[in-house]
């Protein structure tokens, strides 16, 4: 399964686009494309995308994806927005990865999310939170490398906490 997102490159925030449904109804119909700026008005006006058949298979779109997605698009419509897989705009091996934040449906807890949304101020809070999660983010599990993604995330978390205490 391919996870597809809308990503605001100005704010470094991204949200789930509806995955296969977005692929079929937006990318497949030429409303959005990879590697080109998103025309948010065209997405908001893509009637077929916002109106899937109302059945058990699409209820998750109506209940979980569309409310947050519409708000995200409205809030970031004048920003530099892209569409695609996470690896296309924020590859985990890039130095920029931990500057991004996932929000909305199936959001992943990045250091920014843990500080800005969850309000955590200590790594111990993060550790406890992660222990309680059934599915942990990749960076939490990757403890190898010099420095490891886990160590880089902890460093970014501590920078964000320090910045928030000063700012």
WOLIN-V789098 format. One record per backbone hydrogen bond with DSSP energy under -0.5 kcal/mol. NH is the residue of the N-H (numbers start at 0). CO is the residue of the C=O. If there is no record, write none. Layout:
((NH	CO) (NH	CO))
//
This chain:
((2	0) (3	1) (4	83) (5	14) (6	81) (7	12) (8	6) (8	79) (9	79) (11	7) (12	7) (13	100) (14	5) (15	102) (16	3) (17	3) (18	3) (20	17) (21	17) (22	18) (23	19) (24	20) (25	21) (26	21) (27	22) (29	26) (30	25) (31	25) (35	32) (37	80) (39	37) (42	38) (43	39) (44	40) (45	42) (46	44) (48	45) (49	45) (50	46) (54	52) (57	54) (58	54) (60	57) (61	57) (62	58) (63	59) (64	59) (64	60) (65	60) (68	64) (69	65) (70	66) (71	67) (72	68) (73	69) (74	70) (75	71) (76	72) (76	73) (78	75) (80	78) (81	6) (83	4) (87	84) (88	84) (88	85) (89	85) (93	90) (96	93) (98	95) (99	96) (100	11) (101	107) (102	13) (106	103) (109	107) (113	109) (114	110) (115	111) (116	111) (116	112) (117	112) (119	113) (125	121) (126	122) (127	123) (128	124) (129	125) (130	126) (131	127) (132	128) (132	129) (135	133) (139	136) (140	136) (141	137) (142	140) (145	146) (147	144) (148	143) (149	141) (151	147) (152	148) (153	149) (154	150) (155	151) (156	152) (157	153) (158	154) (159	155) (160	156) (161	157) (162	158) (163	159) (164	160) (165	161) (166	162))
//
